[in-house]
Amino acid sequence: MAKLTMEQAKTILAKHVQEPHLLTHALAVSAAMGAMAEHFGADRAHWEAVGYLHDVDYEKYPEEHLQHTRELLEPEGVDEADIRAILAHGYGLCCDVEPLTELEKSLFTVDELTGIVQAASLMRPTGISDLEVKSLKKKFKDKKFAAKCSREVIEQGCAMLQMELTDVMELVIHGMQREMDALGIGPRE
């Protein structure tokens, strides 16, 4: 089977997700995954496509997240490794597929982190355009800020990747900066 492409990912996701905030989140995770792929010398377009598709079943099955992923993706011809990567992002939360590859560990780590980056960017007149890791770390330490984003999952993911939190933050910011206008987190006039 061929690697998942962004064109396929967008076609598949459009069949299952209409809520704007979920589409924005898909783009944020995709952008973050692109930066992670570059860091690991991997195929950026492929990682972005996997990131874009990671919550394919969430809108229809929020209480059973990832329990319907395989049935939605297999008929679309999505590669087993890509399905596994998507399942692994819910490790310990809603499934028991442990992240083993750099792709899987990266998706597990950046999924929650993109929410904190997005929230921090929305609070700044300059958006994400000049967001620094230092100020993101302050927001990260404030458990009330973007409270639904699990710091424990992010830290667990960084440990799996054997990377410092600050390095992962820098990559995620960089990746999301590429899509800042589409994400609505660019500088405001």
WOKA-V594218 format. One record per pair of residues at least 6 apart in sequence whose ideal C-beta (glycine too) atoms are under 8 Angstrom apart, sorted by the first residue. I is the first residue (numbers start at 1). J is the second residue. D is the distance in whole Angstrom. If there is no record, write none. Layout:
# WOKA-V594218
i j d
I J D
I J D
This chain:
# WOKA-V594218
i j d
1 77 6
1 78 8
1 79 4
1 80 8
2 79 7
3 43 7
3 46 5
3 49 8
3 79 7
3 82 7
4 46 6
4 49 4
4 50 6
4 53 7
4 78 6
4 79 6
4 82 5
5 45 7
5 46 8
5 49 6
6 30 8
6 45 6
6 48 6
6 49 5
6 52 6
8 49 7
8 76 7
8 78 8
9 30 8
9 49 4
9 50 8
9 52 4
9 53 4
10 52 7
12 53 6
12 56 7
12 72 8
12 73 7
12 76 5
12 78 7
13 23 8
13 26 6
13 52 6
13 53 6
13 56 6
16 56 5
16 57 7
16 59 6
16 60 6
16 72 6
17 23 6
17 26 7
17 55 7
17 56 7
17 58 7
17 59 5
18 59 7
19 59 6
22 55 6
22 58 6
22 59 6
24 118 8
24 183 6
24 184 7
25 55 7
25 114 7
25 115 7
26 51 8
26 52 5
26 53 7
26 54 7
26 55 6
27 52 7
27 179 6
27 182 6
27 183 6
28 114 4
28 115 8
28 117 8
28 118 6
28 176 6
28 179 7
28 183 6
29 51 4
29 52 7
29 54 6
29 55 8
29 107 7
29 110 6
29 111 6
29 114 5
30 48 4
30 49 7
30 51 4
30 52 4
30 179 8
31 48 7
31 51 8
31 114 8
31 175 4
31 176 5
31 178 6
31 179 4
31 183 7
32 51 7
32 110 4
32 113 7
32 114 5
32 117 8
32 171 7
32 172 4
32 175 4
32 176 6
33 47 4
33 48 5
33 50 7
33 51 3
33 106 6
33 107 6
33 110 6
33 175 7
34 44 5
34 45 8
34 47 6
34 48 4
34 51 8
34 175 5
34 178 7
35 171 4
35 172 7
35 174 5
35 175 3
36 42 8
36 47 6
36 102 8
36 106 4
36 110 6
36 168 8
36 171 6
36 172 8
36 175 7
37 43 6
37 44 4
37 46 7
37 47 4
37 48 7
37 103 8
37 106 8
38 44 6
39 171 6
40 102 5
40 106 7
42 102 7
42 103 7
47 103 6
47 106 7
49 82 8
50 82 5
50 85 5
50 86 7
50 103 7
50 107 7
51 107 6
51 110 7
53 73 8
53 78 8
53 82 8
53 86 6
54 86 5
54 89 5
54 107 6
54 111 7
55 65 8
56 69 6
56 72 5
56 73 7
56 86 7
57 64 8
57 65 6
57 66 7
57 67 7
57 68 4
57 69 5
57 72 6
58 65 5
60 68 7
61 67 7
61 68 5
64 94 8
65 90 6
65 94 5
66 86 8
66 87 6
66 89 8
66 90 4
66 94 5
66 95 5
67 94 7
67 95 8
69 83 7
69 86 6
69 87 6
70 83 6
70 87 8
73 82 8
73 83 5
73 86 7
74 83 7
81 101 8
84 97 6
84 104 7
85 99 8
85 101 7
85 103 5
85 104 5
85 107 6
86 107 7
87 95 5
87 97 4
88 95 8
88 97 5
88 98 7
88 99 4
88 100 7
88 104 4
88 105 8
88 107 7
88 108 6
89 99 7
89 104 8
89 107 4
89 108 5
89 111 5
90 97 7
91 97 6
91 98 5
91 99 6
91 108 6
92 153 8
92 156 8
93 150 8
93 153 7
99 105 4
99 107 7
99 108 4
99 157 8
99 160 6
102 161 7
105 157 6
105 160 4
105 161 5
106 157 8
106 161 7
108 153 7
108 156 8
108 157 5
108 160 7
109 153 8
109 154 6
109 157 3
109 158 6
109 160 7
109 161 6
109 168 6
110 157 8
110 168 7
110 172 6
111 153 8
112 149 5
112 150 5
112 151 8
112 153 5
112 154 5
113 149 7
113 154 5
113 168 7
113 169 7
113 172 5
114 172 6
114 176 7
115 146 6
115 148 7
115 149 4
116 136 7
116 139 6
116 140 6
116 145 7
116 146 5
116 149 5
116 154 8
117 128 7
117 131 7
117 136 6
117 169 8
117 172 6
117 173 6
117 176 6
118 176 7
118 183 7
118 185 6
119 139 7
119 145 7
119 146 4
119 149 8
120 131 6
120 135 7
120 136 6
120 139 5
120 145 8
120 146 8
121 127 5
121 128 4
121 131 6
121 176 8
121 180 8
121 183 8
121 185 4
122 184 8
122 185 6
124 131 7
125 187 7
125 188 6
126 187 5
126 188 8
127 180 6
127 185 5
127 186 5
127 187 5
127 188 7
128 173 6
128 176 6
128 177 5
128 180 5
128 183 8
128 185 5
128 186 7
129 177 7
129 180 6
129 186 6
129 187 5
131 173 6
131 177 8
133 166 5
133 169 5
133 170 5
133 173 7
136 169 5
136 173 7
137 165 8
137 166 7
137 169 7
139 145 5
139 146 7
140 151 6
140 154 8
140 165 8
140 169 8
143 151 7
154 165 7
154 168 8
155 165 7
157 168 8
158 164 7
158 165 5
158 168 5
161 168 7
176 183 6
176 185 7
180 186 4
